[in-house]
Amino acid sequence: MTQPRPPHFSHVIQHGPASPHPQPPGHGHCTLVGAGPGDPELLTIKALKAIEAATVLLVDDLVSAEIVALARPGTRIIHVGKRGGCRSTPQAFIDKLIMLAVRDGECVVRLKGGDPFIFGRGGEELAHLQAQGVAVTVVNGITAGLAAMTSLGVPLTHREHAHGVVFITGHAKPGSSGPDWVTLAHTARSARLTLVIYMGVSGAARIRDALLQGLDAQTPVAIIQNASLPTQRHAVTTLDHLLLTLANEQLGSPSVIVVGDVLKGFLALQTTPAVRAA
């Protein structure tokens, strides 16, 4: 007996605009939307249209209230928080909610902080929906690491200081040893890379100790908390003083830690006001 072929990737991800009206029963749709770092003005036009078209909105914990408020009246809003160190909504439960709503013909938007495909578990949710034959649209968002550095007026790459950038998580999956920070440090030094570390505050001591085995102790480091929001705070220091700075400035999650020579000028001119992103 011939087995049916699984749906092709291009049949699952649709790049057109989300439908402004709910689909007929059993023919709903899901859109994975990147809400960006928090500032509503950093939403893409496509993301805004998807939020306004949603009949069901599943919202991550770090999405700002101002962005959620853009949903039209009558939209069913479900908060499915996921934050390191806090009680989280199980991924299996989120998947089930999406499937139930899609089967009811709803226009579902899964609203994620930053970008769905950068530490947003968008790949996991896409694979699950793909296996169920659900049509999915993916809308990118500005990731927090980019917005954080732009708020300081510092680039992530620079012809003289950084030939590339690495986005990496500091929060290992349970049962996993996580990134090889020592190898990464040596690579970053030889290849002149900027390291953008997400969810790294709780493991900052371990990360710093490992990075010091390949990077100079005076390598500049920035910690940016609540990037792009009115509550944003930041500090710039050196790798050897990372823990002391975190403690003295009382910086915690959600923060992005950026390591690299692109920060040398900013570190030398800490008294200069930060450039605000447009």
Stockholm file with secondary structure:
# STOCKHOLM 1.0

chainA/1-278         MTQPRPPHFSHVIQHGPASPHPQPPGHGHCTLVGAGPGDPELLTIKALKAIEAATVLLVDDLVSAEIVALARPGTRIIHVGKRGGCRSTPQAFIDKLIMLAVRDGECVVRLKGGDPFIFGRGGEELAHLQAQGVAVTVVNGITAGLAAMTSLGVPLTHREHAHGVVFITGHAKPGSSGPDWVTLAHTARSARLTLVIYMGVSGAARIRDALLQGLDAQTPVAIIQNASLPTQRHAVTTLDHLLLTLANEQLGSPSVIVVGDVLKGFLALQTTPAVRAA
#=GR chainA/1-278 SS CCCCCCCCHHHHBCCSCCCSSCCSTTCCEEEEEECBTSCGGGSCHHHHHHHHHCSEEEECTTSCHHHHTTSCTTCEEEECCCCTTSCCCCHHHHHHHHHHHHHTTCEEEEEESBCTTSSSSHHHHHHHHHHTTCCEEEECCCCHHHHHHHHTTCCSCBTTTBSEEEEEESSCCTTCCCCCHHHHHHHHHHHTEEEEEESCSTTHHHHHHHHTTTSCTTCEEEEEESTTSTTCEEEEEEGGGHHHHHHHHTCCSSEEEEESGGGHHHHHTTTSCCCCCC
#=GC SS_cons         CCCCCCCCHHHHBCCSCCCSSCCSTTCCEEEEEECBTSCGGGSCHHHHHHHHHCSEEEECTTSCHHHHTTSCTTCEEEECCCCTTSCCCCHHHHHHHHHHHHHTTCEEEEEESBCTTSSSSHHHHHHHHHHTTCCEEEECCCCHHHHHHHHTTCCSCBTTTBSEEEEEESSCCTTCCCCCHHHHHHHHHHHTEEEEEESCSTTHHHHHHHHTTTSCTTCEEEEEESTTSTTCEEEEEEGGGHHHHHHHHTCCSSEEEEESGGGHHHHHTTTSCCCCCC
//
